[in-house]
Amino acid sequence: MDLLMPELLREQLQACLGAAYTIERELGRGGMATVFLARDVKHHRHVALKVLDPQLAASLGTERFLAEIRVTANLQHPNVLPLFDSGEKNGLLFYVMPFVAGESLRAKLDREGQLPVDEALRIAGAIASALDYAHRHGLVHRDVKPENVLLSDGVPVVADFGIAKAVVSSRVDGASTNPGLTHAGLALGTPSYMSPEQAMGETVDGRSDIYALGCVLYEMLSGDVPFTGPSAQSIIAKHLTEAVPSIRDVRDSVPLNVDATIVRAMAKEPANRFTSPAQFAAALVSALRVEPMPHSAALTSVAVLPFANMSADKQNEYFGDGLAEEIINVLAQVPGLKVAGRTSSFFFREKDVAFEEIGRRLNVGHILEGSVRTAGNHIRVTAQLIKVTDGFHIWSERYDREMTDIFAIQDEITQTIAAALQVRLSPEAATLRRPTPNLRAYAAYLEARAHWVRPTPESMVRVKECLEQAIELDSKFAMAYSLLGAHYTMLANIGFRPAREVIPLARAAEQAALRIEPSLPEAHALLGVCAGTDFEWNEAEREWRLAMAHEPVSRDVRFWYGNHYLLSMGRCAEAVDAMARGLEEDPLNVLYRHHFAVGLRHAGRLEDAEAELRKILEIDENFPLAVNTLGAICAQQGRFEEALTLTGKAYALTPWRHPVIGQLAALLVRAGATSRADPLLEKLGTGEEYGAPTGLAVFHALCGEFDRAADWAEHAIEERYPRLVPILGPLLRSSPRWPALAKLMNLPG
């Protein structure tokens, strides 16, 4: 535009307007229009008269443009700047609006930079109210930005409704053949506030305005737009590809739930944003009213239920479980946030239990539930955060993505939940671990993990098959190697394979994991288990220290440190404390509670141990470890009839466990049922089968034959049967030969 053009344009416009309006002065110019202050002669009032650039006007379909812009004349809302008039004459397109004496939001931001949080939220809420009203009347703004928000006595008023739609619609008519039209700015919006779909030239709806408002709110709070760059193209590229920056990285006084509101408003996919400006406004109102959260478990606690499988494909269940577990793992790292453990949360799978009851049993104030459905390469995930006390849905969202986005979905859900609960993720926890880029490998790993938590002879075979498949698909999959090592230690622990055979395999798998990910806590912890099985306690201590060097310490790592290391070292009080802490967050984890009870028994607290075991049987009356250990405590207290009943049940549940066989045989002998004991003793044989020496040591100790029990204990030590200290300690600690046995196990004197 020539430097003389503004004055010429004013003269031409005045000639077109005749006596209806008197132009007084120019108010401002943009890429597509010039705004003048004019006098409405008939009504004796000042108005703002905007005229489109003549070149732009020439390229538009005039009739369609005027028809579209007149739609805004019907808008009547306190936060919408109405349209008084519009027209065309001699090639000039113009429209008339009220003159607002106050400044624009752009001028305010240029002058003040960051606005107070409550003021920014109030302004954004007013804009959202205007947008919602317009959307309900079928009108999308398409160019929400500070320049189009005027402050009339402090009240935000949104201007230029329908202008962008008018430009776009008139171009669609085919009237425009000018390739330079896209540079006008209004037709495509403004790059700094442009939604990804608008930038790509796709059909837009009201959710595009929500994205733009998210950008405006970010700017009001931070003093700058979310994405900057040297060119419009570079800014648009960031809108398309980069994650929304956290407002708290710029201004940490902004509440976390405000940060979450912005992140959701600016989601790349329209389906993941607020469904309407009214919903956005409600979130802002909630943010204004929020009070500091009391330090209370009920308010700073959450349980993540397994994501329901919404199809017949079993693989979906593995993905749903994996999604929930990873969210649990990350949220568990947040200081001040109590997160129910996996086992306790998953206890309610497919159970018709009210949220209030789940909250009571897990002692949490919030519940996250969801569902997963896959179809080909697509995945749909739904998630809802629910307040336990009243069932109120604090947040809900649906994600329709490619399968390759599964980790991004985990990130978004975790960050949103953290913000909703007013806790902040650490930089390390803010992004979930991407265990592998290979989705087939990840699927195999998830299936292996699902089988591993329910160990049977058949399931353990499948665990190994799945993990070997995962590693074949991705040789850099550290967590798959680590779980393979855990699989081998499990085989030894439950007596399926000799420890001397599988512990070296477990060590090799964990070392492979550490070559890929040197600080992986799980791998160091399992090397600690391996070293303890081999009675190499100095090495075990080093590995446990490395496992616990990662802050915050995983509750699983802390629990197993107490169970595997501290208990064996005779540090019973520390062991019980470490396990109790894990149990607080995973109260329905029957395996944890069993090992906690074993620790109490080892510490001589038999009544407390029995109480814990009976709690387990209230949860799962057929949990075999608890049934057997309770039988052992009854025998230790001379309650042999009850002990026999319990141990018989344990044997029926796990007939392969040698300590159970030995305990049942001894109780039958004591009861005078030698004929029933003989077949059991035949199963133990001459002690050559792996695990049989431990079973024979238990048998002779319960029969009062302590020397023979100690003889067999030496064989058990030689074959490295796992967890001998808690198994044999309560039976043989009073034997004169216990110090020698302890020395064979390299235990401290």
N, C-alpha and C positions, 0 to 999 in steps of 0.2 A: 504494500500500500504506500503510495506517494506521501511525502510529508505534508503536502497541501490537502491530502484527501480528507482528513477529519473535518476541516472547515468546509470543504466542498460538500461533504456528506451531510453536514448540518444544514447547509443552505438548501440542498436538494430535498432533504427530509422535511424541512419547514415548508417548502413549497408544496409538498405532497399533502401535508397535514392541514394546510389552510388555516382557518381561524379557530379550529377545535382545540389545538394545543399550541402553546408558545414555548419553544425550546429556550432554556436559560443557559445551561452550560453542560459540558461533558462531565460525567461522573467516573467513567472508566472504560477501558477497552480490553478485549480478549482476542483469541485467535479467530473467533467466529462472529463476534458482534461488538457493537459500541453502545454504551448506555448513556443516555442524556437525562438531565433533570429538566422536566417540562411542567408547564402550568396547564391544568385542565380548566379551560376557560369557563365551560358551562357549570362545572361543579365547584369552582373556586378552590381547587386543591392542587397540591404538588403531586406529580406522578413520576415514576421511572419509566422511560421510554427506551426500549431496546430495539435496535435495528441490525439485521443480519448483514454481514459483509456482502456487498453487491455481487462479488464473484461467486460466493457460496449461494446466494439467493438465485442467481442465474442458473445454477446447476440443479436446483431442486424443482420438484413438482409443486407448484404454488398452491393449487386447490387442495391437494392432499395435506400439505403442510398446514394450511389454515384450518382445515377440518380437524386435524389431530390436536392442534394447539387450543382450539376452542373447547375441547373436552375439559381442559383445566378450569374453565370458567365456572363449572358446576361444583368445584371443590370448595367446601366451606369447613375449615378447621382452623383452630387458633394458631397452629404451628405451620400452616401452609400459606404462602403468599399468593393471593388470588390473582386472577387475570381480569383486567378491566376491559381491554379492547385489543383488537388485532386487525391487520389489514395489509394490503399490497397496492402500491401505486408507482407507476413508472419504474418497475423492476425492483423496488425496495420493499422488503418484507419486514414488518415491525409488529411489536406487541407492547401493551401498556400494563404496568403493574403499579400497586401503591408505592409511594416513596417512603422508605424507612430511614428515619433520620439517624438512627444508630449506625454503628460500624458493622462490618462483616466479621464472621468468625475468623477469616483469614487475617484481617487487620489486627484483631485481638491477639491471635497467636503470634503474629510477627512482632507485636509489641511486648507481650508477656512471656512468650515461650511456653513452658509447662504451666498448666492450669491446676488449681487445687483439685484433689480427687473428687470431692463431692460436687464441685461445679462442673467438672468434665462429665461426670455421670448424669448430672441433671440435664445438661445440654444434649448429650447423646440420647437420653430418654425422651426428650421432646422431639428430637429428629426422628427417632424410632416411631413415636406416636403419629407423626405426620406421614411417614412412609406407610405405616400400617393402614391408615385411613385411605391413602391413595391406592394402595394395592387392592383393598377391598372394593374400590371403585374401578378396578381394571387398569390402573395406571402405574407403570414402573418409571422411576425417575431416570436411571441410567447414567447420571453424572453427579452423584452425591460427593461433595467436597466442601472445604471450608468457605470457598468463594461463593457458594450457593446457599450459605446459611447466614441470614442477617439477624442482628440482635436488636430487637425493638424494645427499648426500655429493659434490656436484659433478657427478654423472652425470645428464644430461638424461633426463627421463621424460615422455612425452606422455600427457596425460589426456584424458578425455571422448571417446574413440573411439566412434563410432557414435551419439552423442547427437543430433547434428544430423540424421543420416539417420533416426533414430527419429522425431524431430519431423516432418520432411518427409513420411516415409512415412505416419505416422498422419494427417496432414492430407490426403494423397492419398486415403485411405480414405473421405473425405467426412465424417468426423466433425467437422471444423472448419468452422464458418461464421462464425467471429469475425473481422471485418475487421481488428481490432487485433492479430491474431496476428503479422503481419509486423513489428511493433514490438518483438517479444520479443528480437530480436537473433540468437538461435541459429538460428532457422529459415532465415534468409538469410545467416548468417555475420556477420562484423564488418567494417564498411565500410573501415577502414584496411588490411585484409588480404584484401579480397574480389576474386576474379578477375572480369574483365569478363563472362564467361559466367554466373557465379553472380549477379552484380549484375543481369543482364538476365533472370533467372529461367529460364535455359536448363538443359538437362540437363548435369550436371557429371560429370567422372570424375577420376581421380587427378591429372591435370594442373592441376586447380584447386588442389589442395593444394600442388603445386610452386610455383604463383604466390604463394600465401600464404607459403610458406617463403622465397621470394625477398624478400618484404616484411619478414619477420622478420629475415633476415640483413642487409638494408639498415639496419634499425633498430639492430641490435646494433653495426654499424660506425659509423653516423652519429650515433646518439643520438636519432633521430627517424624517424617513418615516411616512406615515399617521398612520399606525397601527404597534404596537410592541407587543411582548409577549415572554414568556420564551421558546416557542417551535414553530416549523413550524405549528403544528396543531392549536395552540392558535391564531397565526397570521391569518391563513386562516379563522378561525371562525369569527374573527372581520371583515374581508373583506366580509364575507357572511351576517353578521347580524347588524353591527354597522353603524350608520350614518357617513358620511364623516366629519371629524373634520374641523372646520373653520380655515383656515390659519391665519386669523386675530386674533384669540385667542392667537396665538403664536407670531405673528408679525403684529401689527395693522397698520403699514405703507403700507402694501400690499393693492392695490386698491380693492374696493369691486367687480368690474367686473372681476378681476383676480380670486378672491375667487369663484365667480359664475362659471367661466370657469372650475376650478378644480372640483367643485361639480358636474357639468354636465358631465365632462369627466369620473368621477368615479361613475356614477349612477349604482345602483345594476343591473338594467335591461338594457341589451344592447340597446334596442329600445329607451331608454331615454338618451343615450349619443349622442355626435356629430355623424352625419351619416358618416363622413369620416375624416381622418386626415387633409384634406384640409380645412374643415369647422372649425376644431379645430385651425389650423394655422391662419385662418382668424380672429377668435376671439382673438387670441394672438396679431395679428397685430393691431387690433382695440384697444386692451388694451395698446399697446405701444404708440399709437397716441392720446389716450384720454387726454383731457385737463380738468382742474378744471371746474366743472359745475357752471355757473353763478347763482346767487341767483335770479332766475326768475321763475314765476309760470309756464310759458310755458315749461320750461325744467325740473322742479321738480314736475310734476303733472301727474296724471293718472286717467282715468275712467275705471272701470271694468264693461263691459257690461254683461247682463245675458248670461250664457252659453246655446247655442242653443240645443234644444231637437232634436236628430237625429232619433227618432223612434216614433211610434204611441202611446207609453205608456205615459200617462200623468204624471206618477210618475217620469219619467226622467226629466220633466220640473222642478219638485220640487227639485230634486237633483242638477240640473244645477243652479237653483236660489240660493240654499243653498251654493253651492261651491263659487259662485260669492260673495255672502254676507259675507261669512267668510273671504275671501281674502280682501274684502273692510274693514272689521272690523279690521283686523290686520294691513294692510297698513296705515289705518287712525291713528294708534298710533305712526307712525314714525315721529319724529320731522323734519321739513323742507320739508316734502312731502305733497302736496295737493292731496287729494283723493276725487273725486266727490262722492256725496252721492248716496245711493242705488236708491232712487226714481228717481233722475235725470238720472242716468245711465240706469235704467230699462225702462225709457221713450222711448228709441229707440228700444225696443224689436220688431222684425219683421218689422221694418221700413226701407225702402230703402233710407238711408241717408248716404252721403259720410262721411268718417272719418274726413275730414277737417272741415265739417259743424258741426259734433258732437263736435270736439275739440273747435270750435269757440263758440258754445252755452254753453259748460260746462267750457270753459276757461282752458283746459288742453292740455298738449303737447304730451301725449301718451294714447293709448287705448289698453286695454287687452280684447280680445274676445276669444271665444272658443266654444266647443260643447261637449255634453255628449251622449253616447250611452251605454245602458246596455243590456246584454243578459245573463239570468240566474244569476249566481254569479259573472259574469265578467262585468267590466266597462271599457269603452274606453273614455278617455278625451283628447281633443286637446286644445291647447292654443297658442295664438300668441300675442306678444307685438309689437305694430305698432306705428311708429312715425307719428304724425298727419301731419306735414308740407309737407312730401314727400311720405307718404304711405310706407316707408321702414320698412320691418319686422326685427326688432332688434333681436327678438328671437322667436322661435317656437318649439313646442315639442308635442309628442304624448305619452300618458301613457296607456298601456294595463295592467290592474291589476285585482286582485280580488276586489270585492266590499268592503271587509274589509280594503282595503288600501286607501279608499277615503280621510281619514284625512292626510295620508302621502302625497298624491298627493297635497292636499291643502298646506301643509308645503313646498313642493318642489317648487311649482309655486310661492308662496309668497316670499320665500328666493331668487329665481332667479330674480323675478321682482325687488325686493329691490336692489339686486346687480347691475342689468342692469341700474337702475336709479341712482346708486351711492349714495344710502342711506343705513343706517345700522339699522337693527331691534334691538330693545332692547332685553335683555335676556328674558323678560316676553313675548314679542310679537314674538320672534323667533320661538316659537312653538305654533301653534293654539290650542285653547281649544278643547279637545275631549269631547263634551257634554255628550256622552254616548257610551259604547262599543256595544250596541245593535242596529244593523242596522235597524231592523224593527221599533224600537222606534224612531230612528232618522228620518226615512222616514215619520212616522206619524207626527212628530214634524214639519218637513219641509212643509208637506201639510197644517197643521194648520196655519203656518206662512203665507203661500201663500193666504189662505182665509182671514186671519186676516187683511191684508193690504187693502182688498177690502170689507169693512163691509156692509153686507145686513142682513135682518132677517134670510135668508136661510144660508148665509155663516157663520154666527156666531154660528148657531147650529152645523155646520160641524166642526168648530174650536174646540168646546168643546168635540165633539166625538173623534177627532184625538188626542187631548191632554190627554184625559182620557185613551185612548188606549196606548199612549206613556208611561204614568206613570205606567200603569198596567204592561207593558213589562219591565220597569226599574224604580223601586221605588226610585232610587237615581239620577234621571234625573232632576237636579236643574233648568235648563233653561226651561224645560217643565212646571214645577210648576210656574215659574215666568211668562211665557206667559199665563198660565191659569189665573193668577191674573190679568194680563193686559186685558184679555178677559172680565173678570167681570167688570173692571172699564170702558171698552168700552161700555158694555151694559148699564151702567148708563149714560155715557156721551151722547149717541145718543138716550136715552129715551126708550130703549127696556125693561129694568127692573128697578124697584125702587132702588135708591141708598142705602136706608136703608136695603134692602134685599141682594144686591150683594156686597157691600163694605166689610162687614164682611167676605164673602167668598174670596174676593180678598186679604184681610189681611192674612187670613189663608194660602192661596196658597203661598204668598210671604214669610211668616215666615217659611213655609216648605222648600222653596228654600234656605233660609239662614241657616237653620239647616244643609243642605248638603254642601253649599258653602257660608260661612259666609260673604265674602266680595263682593258678586255678586252685581255690581253697579245697574243693572236693577231692582233688587228686592228692594234695598233701595229706589230707585227713585219712584217706584210704591207705596211703603209704604208712601212716602212723598205725593203722589197724594191722597192716601186714607185718610191720616191725614188732608190734606187740604179740602177734600170733607166734612169731619166731623168738619171743622173749628177748628181743634186742631193744631194751627200754630206753637207752640213751638216744638211739636213732629215732625211736618212737616219739620221744619228747621233742626232738628237733623238728620232726615233721608236723607235730601238733602245733608247735609255736608258729611255724610257717602258715599253717592252715588258719590260725587265729590272728595272723598279722593283718589280714584284710578287714578294714573297718567299713561298716559295722560288722561284727562277727555274726555269721549265719547261726541261727538258732539250732539248726541241725548239727553244724560243726561243734557248737558248744555242748550240745547234749551228748554227742558221741564221744567227745573228749572226756566228759565225766564218766560215761558208761564204760568206755574201752580202756582209758588210761588211768584216770584218777582212782577208780575203784580197784583196779589191779595193783596200784601202788599203795593201797591201804589208806588212802586219803579220803575216807568215807564221807566225812562231813562236807568236804569240797565237792565230791562227786554228787552227793544228794542235792546240794544247792544248785549245781550246774544243771542237773536234770530237772529239778523243780521249776527252774526258770523257763525251760523249754515247754514244760507241761502246762504252765500258766496260759500260754498262747495256743496250745493244741490240746485242749482238755479231753477230747474224744479220741485221741490217738492211743489206741489200746496197746500198741507195741511200746511206745514211750512210757506209758503208765506201768506196763509190766517191768521194764528195765528199772524204772524208778523204785518199784516195789522190791526188786532184787537188790538194789542198792541199800534200801532200808533193812532188808533181811541181813545183808552182809555186815551192816553196822550194828546188828543186834536188836533192831527195833521191830520185833516180830509182829506186835499188835498193829503198828502203823502199816507194815507191809501187808498184812492180811486185809486191812481196811481198803487199801488201794486195789488189791486184787479183786475184792468183792465189788468195787466200783466198776472194774472192767467187765465183770460178769453181768452187771446190770446193763451194760452197753451191748455186749456180745457174749452170751452165755456159753458159746462154743469156741471161744478163743483158746486154743490148746496150750499155749505157753502159760497163760494165767491159771488155767485149770490144773496143770501139772505143778506149778510152783506153789499154789495154794495147798495142794496135796502134800508137797514136801514140808511146808510149814506145819500143817496138821500133824504129820509124822514126827517132826522135831519137837512138838509140844505133847506127844503121847496120845493124840487123838487118831488112833490107827484105823478105826472103822471108817471115819469120814475121809481119812487120807486114802484108803483103799478105793472108796467110791470115786473120788475125784481122779485118782491116777488111772483107774480103769477107763474113765471117760477120756482122759488125755491120750491114752494108748489107742483107743478107738479112732480118735481124730488124727493122730500122727504115729502110725505103727512102725515107722522107720527110725524114730529117734531113740538112739541107744540109751541115753540117760533115763528116758521114760520107761523103757523096757526093764532096765535094772531096778528102778524104783518100784515098779509094779510087782516084779518077781519077789523082791524083798518083803513087801507088804503081804503078799500071798503066803510066803513062808511063815511070817510072824503070825498070820491068821490061821495057820495049820493047814492051808490048802496047797500042800507041796505038789500035788499032782497037777494043779493048774499053773504052778510056777515053772515046772520042768520044761514045757514047750518054749517058754520065754527064755530060759537059760540056754536052751538049745540054739535059739536065735543068736545069742551072744557068743555061743560056741567056745572056742579056745582062745578067743581074744585076738584072732588074726585079722578079722574084718575091721576096716576103718570105723572108729567110734566104739567098737566093742569094749576096749579097755576102760573107757570112761564109764560105760554101762556097768561093767563088772566092779569097778571101784565104788560106784554108787550102791550097787547091790550089797557088797560085803560091808560097807560102812553102816548101812541101815540095819544089817543083821548083827552089828556089833563086832565084826571081825576086822578090826582096824589095821592090823598088820597086813592081812591079805588085801585090804582096800588100798593101803599105801603101795603095795607091790604093783597093783594094777594102775594106780595113779602114775607111777614111774613110766609105765608103758604109754599111758595117755599123753604124758609130757613129751615122750620121745616122738610120738606121731603128730605132735603139735595140734591136738584137738583144741579148737577155739574156746575161749572164755572159761578156762579151767578154774581160775581163781574164784569166781562167784558160784561155779557148780560144786567144786570140792571143798572150798573154804569152810562153809557152815558145817560140813560133815566131818572134816579131818583136822580142823584148826586146833582142837584139844589133844590130838594124837602126838605122842613124843616124836614121831617121824615128820611132823609138819615142817619144822625148820629145814630139814634136809630136802623135802619136796620144794619148799620155797626157794632154796638155793639153786635147785635144778632149773627153776623158772626164772632165775636171775632177779628175784624180787628183793627189795631192800630189807635188811635185817630188822 
